[in-house]
Amino acid sequence: MTLNVYEQYFAADMVANGVQRHAALVMLIADSEAGNIHYEAAVTFFPHNSEDDYSVSYDAYYSKTLYQAKGRRSKKREQALMVELPSHIDELAKETGGKVFWDQPLREAKWG
């Protein structure tokens, strides 16, 4: 079962496939299957050309495995991963020429 433990929209800056991106959806994703747990940091940059434009395009989607082992979801582990999440997202964004503006959230965080 795949679940977005956390997701939030932020202002961002990036050009991907010739299209300017003004926002990013940041996620901490948990995937549990057959007694294994996998956590991943993910970000997708999208145009956000107006205040109400939340049409997320997945052509600028980047992710990184943070944890993978036998076991199940752990609130304690998720809290620790949330502390590290911004630095992992910044690393992914930097590698692709993008930037997430953490001090400019576009919506409240959603927790799964």
C-alpha positions as CSV (number, residue, x, y, z in Angstrom):
1,M,0.0,0.0,0.0
2,T,1.4,3.4,-1.0
3,L,0.5,6.4,1.1
4,N,1.6,10.1,1.2
5,V,2.5,10.5,4.8
6,Y,3.0,14.2,4.2
7,E,2.4,16.5,1.2
8,Q,2.4,20.3,0.9
9,Y,2.5,22.8,-1.9
10,F,5.2,25.5,-2.0
11,A,6.2,28.3,-4.2
12,A,9.2,27.2,-6.3
13,D,11.3,28.1,-9.3
14,M,12.4,25.8,-12.1
15,V,12.4,25.4,-15.8
16,A,11.7,21.8,-17.1
17,N,11.0,20.8,-20.6
18,G,11.0,24.4,-21.6
19,V,8.2,25.3,-19.2
20,Q,8.6,27.7,-16.3
21,R,7.5,26.1,-13.0
22,H,6.3,28.4,-10.1
23,A,5.3,25.7,-7.6
24,A,6.3,22.4,-6.1
25,L,4.4,19.6,-4.4
26,V,6.6,18.1,-1.7
27,M,5.9,14.6,-0.4
28,L,7.1,12.0,2.0
29,I,5.8,8.7,0.6
30,A,5.5,5.3,2.5
31,D,5.1,2.1,0.6
32,S,4.5,-1.1,2.6
33,E,4.3,-4.5,0.9
34,A,4.8,-8.1,2.1
35,G,6.4,-7.1,5.4
36,N,8.7,-4.4,3.9
37,I,8.6,-0.6,4.3
38,H,10.0,1.9,1.9
39,Y,10.1,5.7,2.5
40,E,10.8,8.1,-0.3
41,A,11.2,11.9,-0.5
42,A,9.6,13.3,-3.7
43,V,9.0,16.6,-5.3
44,T,7.2,17.5,-8.5
45,F,7.5,21.0,-10.0
46,F,4.5,22.4,-11.9
47,P,3.5,25.6,-13.7
48,H,1.1,27.2,-11.1
49,N,0.4,30.1,-13.5
50,S,-2.5,31.5,-11.4
51,E,-3.6,31.5,-7.8
52,D,-6.0,28.6,-8.4
53,D,-3.8,26.5,-10.8
54,Y,-2.9,23.3,-9.0
55,S,-2.7,21.2,-12.2
56,V,0.2,19.1,-11.1
57,S,2.3,17.8,-14.0
58,Y,4.5,14.8,-13.3
59,D,7.1,15.5,-16.1
60,A,9.3,17.2,-13.5
61,Y,9.0,14.6,-10.8
62,Y,12.1,13.6,-8.7
63,S,12.5,11.2,-5.8
64,K,15.0,9.6,-3.5
65,T,14.8,6.6,-1.3
66,L,15.3,7.5,2.4
67,Y,14.7,4.2,4.1
68,Q,14.0,0.6,3.1
69,A,13.9,-2.4,5.3
70,K,11.8,-5.2,6.7
71,G,9.1,-3.9,9.0
72,R,6.2,-1.6,9.0
73,R,5.3,2.1,9.3
74,S,6.7,3.8,12.4
75,K,5.6,7.2,13.7
76,K,9.0,7.7,15.3
77,R,10.8,7.0,12.0
78,E,8.4,9.2,10.1
79,Q,9.1,12.1,12.5
80,A,12.8,11.7,12.0
81,L,12.4,11.5,8.2
82,M,10.3,14.7,8.3
83,V,13.2,16.6,10.0
84,E,15.5,15.5,7.2
85,L,12.9,16.0,4.4
86,P,13.7,19.6,3.4
87,S,17.4,18.9,3.0
88,H,16.7,15.9,0.8
89,I,14.2,17.9,-1.3
90,D,16.7,20.8,-1.6
91,E,19.3,18.3,-2.9
92,L,16.9,16.9,-5.5
93,A,15.9,20.4,-6.6
94,K,19.5,21.6,-6.8
95,E,20.5,18.6,-9.0
96,T,17.7,19.6,-11.4
97,G,18.2,23.4,-11.4
98,G,15.1,24.1,-9.2
99,K,14.4,25.7,-5.8
100,V,11.6,25.2,-3.3
101,F,10.7,28.3,-1.2
102,W,10.0,26.7,2.2
103,D,8.9,30.0,3.6
104,Q,6.2,30.4,1.0
105,P,3.7,27.5,1.5
106,L,0.7,27.7,-0.9
107,R,-1.6,25.4,1.1
108,E,-1.7,23.8,4.5
109,A,0.2,20.5,4.9
110,K,-1.8,17.3,4.5
111,W,-0.9,14.3,6.7
112,G,-1.8,10.7,5.7
